[in-house]
């Protein structure tokens, strides 16, 4: 059976690879160019920290573009990488095949003007006991602004897979609240899948896709895939503003999109109406999806202004599901917005009937050079298969590809867009890579070899 599955996934990998179109350059609606125009910093080791490490490059000051002369796994050892220095572009597309995968941890962005591209983050429980307290996000912004996260794969989050967070009340006015938490964040062409359910999170079940915290504004989800999360695809909290365009939600458990301003969290503060615009999105039920699950559910006490257009919701058999539902008997009202949020106007929008085929070609890290787990998740989405999981061991555990190394040749890249002049990325068929000397390669592989 495993042999047959492996053969099937190989066929799926070929199909995904051959259908993948050329990737677009930075989008004109992006709120930042990150470190564009800054100095090049090369990551030369897969070690967690120290000279030549990814952590060292993140801690550097000033505008910078981080490129990779190594490929493989960076083991974070149950810790998270904090990005605290602004004006940085992380160009995972420059790494030699198989690209860069972070395991046993996540990334927290706590600054401004950051672009993150083509990374894989596979957090996982790492053997920790159920409800023991390990609760890392795969990726989150924390009171950050002007951030672009594009073509990344986030799997096995113990808290959330892909979120925008921060304090809900900073200062005394609504403008101060919104300035003090995450704002102007774009999530584009990412895969957020298999949030762990009954794992090490101290609250118990916690398979969550994305949390948009109270009063976070100008948050855009464009062409992302959420798969196999119990809920939060996304959860939008009180007073937040979120635009959802051409996303795919597959096999949500108890909730897909939901809004909740909780009275217990807003005691003493005037409620702020939240805003969601959803255009051209698709929700498709799977093995774990509640019968009759709506596309959007409203909970809590605060009102939601909602603009929706051309959103599809079907069960695992293709039967229509409702657009709206409610959890909790509260005073919250669903208000029909007269117009979409302004952030939507700058994006090309596909009809919802074309979304699934398009996204399965491009979502996630390095679509020209897919990792086995990305192939598995996307192929199962296409096949209507797969399940919510409690532990990464249920799907084979952490990846351990052999480390690789290749020089980054600046002259071969368009540094303004971080695209190769040849049109072919490292690991893509026909791409050229200047290899490091055998001695250098062997030394770096020894330094960064994963533990057995």
C-alpha positions in Angstrom: 0.0 0.0 0.0 2.8 2.4 0.9 4.5 1.7 -2.4 1.3 2.5 -4.3 0.9 5.7 -2.3 4.5 6.7 -3.1 3.9 6.1 -6.8 0.6 8.1 -6.6 2.4 11.0 -5.0 5.2 10.9 -7.5 2.6 11.2 -10.3 1.0 14.1 -8.4 4.3 15.8 -8.0 4.9 15.5 -11.8 1.5 17.0 -12.5 1.9 19.8 -10.1 5.4 20.6 -11.4 4.5 20.6 -15.0 1.5 22.8 -14.5 3.2 25.4 -12.5 3.3 28.8 -14.4 6.1 31.4 -14.1 5.9 33.1 -10.7 4.9 36.8 -10.6 7.2 39.6 -9.5 6.3 41.5 -6.3 2.7 42.7 -6.4 2.0 46.4 -6.8 -0.3 46.3 -3.7 2.4 45.1 -1.4 2.9 47.5 1.5 6.7 47.1 1.4 9.7 46.0 -0.6 11.4 44.8 2.5 15.2 45.1 2.2 15.2 45.8 -1.6 18.3 47.8 -2.5 20.2 46.8 0.7 23.3 44.6 1.1 23.3 40.9 0.4 23.8 38.6 3.4 24.6 35.0 2.6 23.4 32.1 4.8 26.2 29.5 4.6 25.2 27.0 7.3 22.1 25.1 8.5 23.1 25.6 12.1 20.5 27.1 14.4 22.8 30.1 15.3 26.3 31.4 14.9 28.4 32.6 12.0 26.8 32.3 8.7 23.4 31.2 10.1 19.9 32.4 9.3 19.5 33.7 12.8 22.7 35.9 12.5 21.4 37.3 9.2 18.1 38.2 10.7 19.8 40.0 13.6 21.9 42.2 11.3 20.9 45.8 11.1 20.1 47.9 8.0 18.4 47.1 4.7 19.4 43.7 3.6 18.5 40.8 1.4 19.1 37.4 2.9 20.1 34.7 0.4 21.0 31.1 0.9 24.1 29.1 -0.2 22.8 26.0 1.6 19.6 23.9 1.3 18.1 21.5 3.8 16.7 21.6 7.4 17.3 24.1 10.1 16.4 22.6 13.5 15.2 25.3 15.9 15.1 22.9 18.8 11.7 24.1 20.1 12.3 27.8 19.8 11.1 30.6 17.6 13.2 32.9 15.4 12.3 36.6 16.2 12.7 39.1 13.5 13.2 42.4 15.3 15.4 44.4 12.7 13.4 46.0 9.9 14.0 46.4 6.2 14.8 42.8 5.3 13.9 40.5 2.4 14.2 36.7 3.0 14.7 35.1 -0.4 14.2 31.4 0.2 14.0 31.0 -3.6 17.8 31.4 -3.8 18.6 28.2 -1.9 19.7 25.2 -3.8 17.3 22.3 -3.9 15.5 21.2 -1.6 15.2 24.8 -0.3 15.1 25.8 3.4 12.9 24.1 5.9 12.6 25.2 9.6 11.5 22.5 12.0 10.6 22.3 15.7 9.8 26.0 15.9 8.5 29.0 14.1 9.0 32.7 13.1 7.7 35.7 14.9 7.9 39.1 13.2 8.2 42.0 15.6 9.2 44.8 13.4 8.3 46.5 10.1 9.1 46.3 6.4 9.8 42.6 6.0 9.3 40.3 3.0 9.4 36.5 3.6 9.5 34.3 0.5 9.7 30.6 -0.2 10.4 29.1 3.3 8.9 26.0 4.8 8.1 25.9 8.5 7.1 22.6 10.0 6.7 23.2 13.7 5.4 20.0 15.2 5.1 18.7 18.7 8.6 17.2 18.7 7.6 14.4 21.2 6.1 16.7 23.8 3.3 15.3 25.8 -0.3 16.3 25.3 -1.2 19.7 26.9 2.4 20.0 28.2 2.8 23.6 27.2 4.8 23.7 23.9 2.6 26.1 21.8 4.5 27.7 19.0 3.0 29.4 16.0 4.5 28.4 12.7 4.4 32.0 11.7 3.0 35.2 13.3 3.4 38.9 13.2 3.4 40.5 16.6 2.5 44.2 16.5 4.3 44.3 13.1 3.5 46.5 10.1 4.3 46.5 6.4 4.9 42.8 6.0 4.6 40.5 3.0 4.6 36.7 3.5 4.4 34.9 0.1 4.9 31.5 -1.3 5.6 29.9 2.1 4.5 26.5 3.5 3.4 26.4 7.2 2.6 23.0 8.6 2.0 21.4 12.0 1.5 24.6 14.0 0.8 23.9 17.7 -0.8 27.3 18.2 -1.6 28.8 14.7 -0.1 28.2 11.4 -0.1 31.7 9.9 -1.4 34.7 12.0 -1.3 38.5 12.5 -1.3 39.4 16.2 -0.4 41.9 18.9 -2.0 43.7 21.8 -5.6 44.7 21.3 -5.6 48.0 23.3 -2.5 50.2 23.0 -3.3 53.8 23.9 -6.7 55.3 24.4 -8.3 55.8 21.0 -9.2 53.4 18.2 -6.5 54.9 16.0 -3.9 54.2 18.7 -5.2 50.7 19.2 -4.8 50.0 15.5 -1.4 51.6 15.3 -0.2 49.5 18.2 -1.0 46.1 16.8 -0.3 44.4 13.4 -1.4 46.3 10.3 -0.7 46.3 6.6 0.1 42.5 6.4 -0.2 40.6 3.1 -0.4 36.7 3.1 -0.1 35.6 -0.6 0.2 32.2 -2.2 0.9 30.3 1.1 0.0 26.9 2.3 -1.2 26.6 5.9 -2.0 23.0 6.7 -2.4 20.3 9.4 -2.5 22.4 12.5 -2.0 19.9 15.3 -5.2 19.1 17.2 -4.8 17.1 20.4 -1.2 17.9 20.9 1.0 19.8 23.4 -0.9 23.1 23.5 -1.9 23.8 27.1 -5.6 24.4 26.1 -6.0 21.0 24.6 -7.4 20.8 21.1 -5.8 23.5 19.0 -5.7 22.8 15.3 -5.9 26.4 14.1 -5.2 28.0 10.7 -4.9 31.8 11.1 -5.8 34.2 13.9 -6.3 37.9 13.1 -6.2 39.6 16.5 -8.5 42.4 17.7 -8.0 45.8 15.9 -5.5 44.5 13.4 -6.2 46.3 10.1 -5.4 46.1 6.4 -4.8 42.3 6.6 -5.0 40.7 3.2 -5.2 37.0 2.3 -4.7 36.5 -1.4 -4.5 33.1 -3.0 -3.7 31.0 0.1 -4.7 27.4 0.8 -5.8 26.3 4.3 -6.1 22.6 4.7 -7.0 20.2 7.6 -7.4 22.7 10.4 -10.2 22.3 13.0 -11.0 26.1 12.7 -9.7 29.6 12.0 -9.5 29.9 8.3 -9.3 32.6 9.5 -10.7 33.7 12.8 -11.1 37.5 12.7 -11.3 39.1 16.2 -13.0 42.3 17.3 -12.6 45.4 15.2 -10.2 43.8 12.8 -10.3 44.5 9.0 -9.6 41.5 6.7 -9.8 41.1 2.9 -10.0 37.5 1.6 -9.5 37.1 -2.2 -9.3 33.8 -4.1 -8.4 31.5 -1.2 -9.2 27.8 -0.8 -10.3 26.3 2.5 -10.3 22.5 2.5 -11.5 20.1 5.2 -12.2 22.6 7.9 -13.4 20.9 11.1 -15.8 22.9 13.2 -15.5 26.4 11.6 -14.0 27.9 8.4 -14.1 31.7 8.4 -15.4 33.1 11.7 -15.7 36.5 13.5 -15.8 37.0 17.2 -15.5 40.0 19.4 -15.6 38.5 22.9 -17.2 40.6 25.7 -14.8 39.1 28.2 -11.9 40.6 26.3 -13.5 44.0 25.7 -14.8 44.8 29.2 -14.7 48.6 29.7 -14.1 49.4 26.0 -16.6 50.4 23.4 -17.1 47.8 20.8 -15.7 48.3 17.3 -17.4 46.9 14.2 -15.2 44.4 12.4 -14.9 44.3 8.6 -14.5 41.3 6.3 -14.5 41.4 2.5 -14.6 37.9 0.9 -14.5 37.7 -2.9 -14.0 34.6 -5.0 -13.1 32.2 -2.3 -13.8 28.4 -2.1 -14.6 26.2 0.9 -14.7 22.5 0.3 -15.6 20.0 3.0 -13.5 16.9 3.7 -13.4 13.9 6.0 -13.5 16.0 9.2 -15.9 18.8 8.2 -19.1 19.2 10.3 -22.2 18.5 8.4 -23.8 21.7 7.1 -20.8 23.8 8.1 -21.3 27.4 6.8 -18.6 29.4 5.0 -18.8 32.2 7.6 -19.9 32.0 11.2 -20.6 34.9 13.6 -19.9 34.6 17.3 -19.4 36.9 20.3 -21.0 40.3 20.9 -19.6 42.7 18.3 -21.1 43.4 14.9 -19.5 42.5 11.6 -19.7 44.5 8.4 -19.5 41.9 5.6 -19.1 42.2 1.9 -19.3 38.9 0.1 -19.2 38.1 -3.6 -18.8 34.8 -5.6 -17.8 32.6 -2.6 -18.4 28.9 -3.0 -19.0 26.4 -0.2 -19.7 22.7 -0.8 -19.4 19.5 1.2 -17.2 16.6 0.3 -19.7 15.4 -2.2 -20.1 18.7 -4.0 -23.4 19.6 -2.4 -23.9 23.3 -1.5 -23.3 24.5 2.0 -24.8 27.6 3.6 -22.9 30.9 3.4 -23.7 32.1 6.9 -24.2 30.6 10.4 -23.9 31.6 14.1 -22.4 30.2 17.2 -23.6 31.6 20.5 -26.9 33.4 21.2 -25.6 36.9 21.5 -26.4 40.4 20.3 -23.8 40.4 17.4 -25.2 41.5 14.1 -24.2 40.7 10.5 -24.3 44.0 8.6 -24.2 43.9 4.8 -21.4 46.3 3.7 -22.2 48.5 0.8 -18.7 48.2 -0.7 -15.7 46.0 -0.4 -12.6 47.1 1.6 -10.4 49.3 -0.5 -7.5 46.9 -0.3 -9.3 44.6 -2.7 -9.3 46.9 -5.7 -5.6 46.4 -6.5 -5.9 42.6 -7.0 -6.7 40.5 -10.0 -9.6 38.3 -9.0 -10.4 35.0 -10.6 -14.0 33.6 -10.8 -14.4 31.1 -7.9 -14.8 28.2 -10.3 -11.2 28.7 -11.4 -9.6 29.1 -8.0 -8.9 25.6 -6.9 -7.0 24.5 -10.1 -5.0 27.8 -10.1 -4.0 27.6 -6.4 -3.0 24.0 -6.4 -0.4 24.9 -9.1 1.2 27.9 -7.2 0.5 27.9 -3.5 3.2 27.1 -1.0 7.0 27.3 -1.1 9.0 26.7 -4.3 6.2 25.3 -6.5 8.9 24.4 -9.1 10.7 22.3 -6.4 8.0 20.8 -4.2 8.8 19.2 -0.9 7.3 15.7 -0.3 4.9 17.0 2.4 3.7 19.9 0.3 3.0 17.4 -2.5 1.2 15.1 -0.2 -1.1 17.9 1.2 -1.9 19.5 -2.2 -2.4 16.2 -3.9 -4.8 15.0 -1.2 -6.7 18.3 -1.5 -7.1 17.7 -5.2 -8.2 14.1 -4.5 -10.6 15.0 -1.6 -8.5 13.1 0.9 -6.5 13.7 4.1 -7.4 14.3 7.7 -6.8 16.6 10.7 -3.9 15.2 12.7 -2.7 15.3 16.3 1.0 14.7 15.7 3.5 15.0 12.8 4.4 11.3 13.2 1.0 10.4 11.7 2.2 11.6 8.3 5.8 10.5 8.5 7.4 13.0 10.9 10.0 15.7 10.2 11.8 15.7 6.9 15.5 14.9 6.8 16.8 15.7 3.3 20.5 15.6 2.7 22.1 19.1 3.1 23.1 20.8 -0.2 25.3 23.8 -1.0 25.7 26.0 -4.1 27.1 29.5 -4.5 24.8 32.5 -4.8 25.9 34.4 -8.0 24.6 37.9 -7.7 25.0 38.6 -11.4 22.4 35.9 -12.2 19.6 37.5 -10.2 17.4 40.6 -10.7 17.9 42.0 -7.2 14.9 44.4 -7.4 12.5 41.4 -7.7 14.7 38.5 -6.5 13.9 36.6 -9.6 16.6 34.7 -11.7 17.5 36.4 -15.0 17.4 33.0 -16.7 13.8 32.6 -15.6 14.7 29.3 -13.9 15.0 29.0 -10.1 17.5 26.7 -8.3 16.1 23.2 -8.4 14.0 23.9 -11.5 14.6 21.7 -14.5 17.3 23.3 -16.6 18.5 25.7 -13.9 22.3 26.2 -13.6 24.0 26.3 -10.2 27.6 27.1 -9.5 28.7 24.4 -7.1 30.9 25.0 -4.1 34.2 23.2 -4.0 33.9 19.6 -2.9 35.9 20.4 0.3 33.6 23.3 1.2 30.5 21.4 0.5 31.5 18.4 2.6 32.6 20.6 5.5 29.2 22.5 5.5 27.3 19.2 5.3 29.1 17.8 8.3 28.4 21.0 10.3 24.7 21.0 9.5 23.9 17.3 9.2 20.6 16.5 11.0 20.7 14.3 14.1 19.9 10.6 13.4 
